[in-house]
Amino acid sequence: MVEADPDRLASLEEERRFLLRSLADLEREYEAGDVDEVDYHELKDGYTVRAAATLRAIDEGRSALPAKPAVSWRRRAIGAAVVVALIGVVWWALAASSAERLSGQQITGLDPRSERQTLLAQARAVQLEQPGVAATLYQQVLDDDPDNLEALTYRGWTLALDAFTQPDQDAVAAQLTSGIESLLTATDLDPTYPDPHCFLGIIYFTRLGLNEEALPFVDTCLEFDPPADVAGLVEGLRAEVVAAIETGGE
């Protein structure tokens, strides 16, 4: 039986933040050539194992905490449903307009470029219903074109979505970490492309419960001028994040 320990839980949540930041920093250092191949894989594996253990410990710690005072479950359920629906619409709107916004960066023509476009089209077609399949297709694009902005962004997002279908916490942590790394790489490749910032905000807010860390990503998404229909939805998402910060996530 795990004993409730709020101080330890707070320490674990801080460790989770540290590990996520460390993984992101490691990815950037590796891409810049500051870390060699062997050290990169050793450090990444170590951080991923620690992240999985930390996620498990946080789940156990939260389950051991005493029940909170009664709340309006109807209001909370409605609020949660609104957030889920809002996120779904934000994703759909971003995905629907992504290919058009990136058309200047995507080259069509003879193979292998036409094959790349076919893979992207296939991934877009299934990413809403089968994110794991889409992530695999986006990876095939990246195998040929590592700097493809759409593939980096939407591989990261679909991996994160599919992570929570995995059978154990180690697999969840590893896949979620890989998704976040892909999204962070996309923000480095083109800091003005709003989609990865928005998706990172959603992941940090809804999947990791890191409300304060989520807000800068959501703000950056808005700063870089997403399509008008998306901007209105993201502003609604931002309001949910701010409300969660102000209420301490209650």
N, C-alpha and C positions, 0 to 999 in steps of 0.2 A: 504494500500500500504506500503510495507516494504522499508524503506530508506536504501540506500547503505551506509555502514559503514565499510571500510576495517579494521579499528582497532578492531571493535567488532568481525568481521569475524575471524581475527587472534586469538583473545581471545577464540572464540568458538572452533577453531581447536585445540588450546592448551588444552582446556577442554576435547575435544574428546580423545586426547592422554592420558590425565590423567585418564579418566574413563576406557579406555582399559587397561592401566597398572594396575589400581586398581582392576579391575575384575580378571586379571591374578594373581595378588598378593593374592587376597582373595581366589582364587581357590587353590593356593599352600598352604596357611595357613590352609585352611579347611582340605586338604588332609593330612597335617602334624599333625592335631589334635590340632592346636593352636586356632581355632575358633569353638565355639559350634554350634550345629545344628540351633538353633533359630537365633543367631546373623548372621550366614552364610546366611540364607534365607532372613532375613531382609536387610542386606547389599547388597546382590546380587540383590534383587528386586529394591532397591533404586538406585543402580548404573545403572541398566538396564533402568529404567524409565528416569533417567537423560540422558543416552546415546541416547535414542529415541528422547527426546526433543532437544538435542544438534544437532543430525543429521537433524531434521526438520529445526532448526534455521539456520544451515549452508546452507542447500538447498535454503531457502528463501533469505539468505544474498547473496549467489552467483547469484541468479536470478536477484537481484536488482542492481548488479554491472553494470557500463557502459560497453558497448561493447568494446572489445579489438581491437586494430588496425588490419587491414586486414592481413590475413595470407594465406599461400598456403593451401587451404582446400584439394586440391587434394593430396598434399604431406602428410597432416595430416591424411586424410582418408586411404591412403595407409599404413602409419605407424601404425595406429590403427588396421587395418586389419592384418598386419604382427604380431603385438603383440598378438592379439586374437588367430590367428592361431598357433603361437608359444606356447602359454599357453596350448591350446588344445592338441598339440602334446606332450608337457612335461607331462601333466596329463596322457595321454594315455600310454606313455612309462613307467611312474612310476607305474601306475596301472597294466600294463601287466607283470611287473617283480616283483611286491610286494610279491605275494604269494610264488614265488620261493625263494626270498631272506629271507623271514621269515619262511621258512619251518622248520628250526630247533627249532622254538619257538612254532609251532602249532602242537598239538598232535592229532593224529587220533586214532580211536579205537571204543570202544563201547560207547553207549549213556552215558552221554550227549555230549561227545566229537565229535562223528560222526554227531550229530545234529548241533553242532556248525560249523563244517566244511561245512555242507549243507547250513546253513544260510550265511556263508561267500561267498560260491560259488554263491548263488543266488544274493547276493548284488553286487558282481563283475560283474555279467552278466547284471545288469540293471543300474549301476551307471552312465554310460555315457549318457544314454537317459532319465533316471528317477532318478535323484539324491535324490529327496525327499523319494521315495520308498526305495532306497538303504540305506539312513540314518536310516530309521525305522528298516531295517533288521540288520544293524550294531548295533543299540541300543539293539536289542534282544540278540545279542551275548554278549554285555557288561552287560546285566542283569544277565547273568550266569557267565561271566568271565570279571570282571571290568578292568583288566589289559591287556586285549588283545590288543596288539600294533597296529595291522592292523585295527581292528574295531574302536579304538580310533581315529586313524589318518584319516581313510576314512569316518567315521561318521562326523568328523569335517569339512572335505573338502566338502562332499556332502551337509551338512547343509548350509554351506556358499554359495554354488552355488544355492541352492534352496531358500535361504533367499529372493532374489530379485524377486521372483515370488509371494511373499506375498502381501496381499491387502493394507496394510498401513505401515507407517514408524515404528510404535511401534512393529509390528510383524517382520519387517525386522531387526530392531535393536536387538530384543530379540533372534531371530534365528541366526543372524550373531555372536552375543556375545557367544551363546552356542557353535557354531562351532569353534570359536577361542579358547574358554576354552578347548574344547576337544583336539585340536591340541597342545596347550601348555602343557596339561597333558601328551600327548604322548612324547613331547620333554623331559619332566622330567623323564618319565619312562625309556626311552632309548635315551640319548642325542646324540648317534652316528647314529641313524636311520635318514637318510636324508629326507625322504618324508615329515614329518610334517613341517620341517624347510622350505622346498621349497614351500609348500602350504601356509604357513604363509607369506612368501615373496610375493607370487602372490596376496593374499588377501589384504595385506597392500598396495601394489603397484596399483592394478587395481580397487579394491573396495573402499578403504579408501583414496587413494591419498596420503598416507604417504610414500613418496619415500625414505627418509633417514632412516626411521624405517624398511623399507622393505629390504634394502641392507644387514644388518647383517644376516638376515634369509637366503637370497639367498647365501651369502658367506658360511654360516655354511652347507647348503645343499651340496655345492661343496666340502667343507673340509672333509666331511665324506663319500666321495667316492661313489657317486651314480653310477649305471651302465654306461658304457662308452657311449652308445648311448644317455642316459639321460644327462650326463655331458655336452656334446657338446651343447645340447639344452638349458640347464640352463645357460651356459656361454653366449649364445645369449640373454637370458632374463636379465642376469646381465648387459649386455651392454645397454639394453633399460632402466633399472633402473638408471644406472649411467648417461646416457644422459638426463633423466628427471630431475635428481638432478642438473646437470650442467646448464640446461636451465631454472631452476625454475619451471618445470612442464609445460612449454609453449608448 
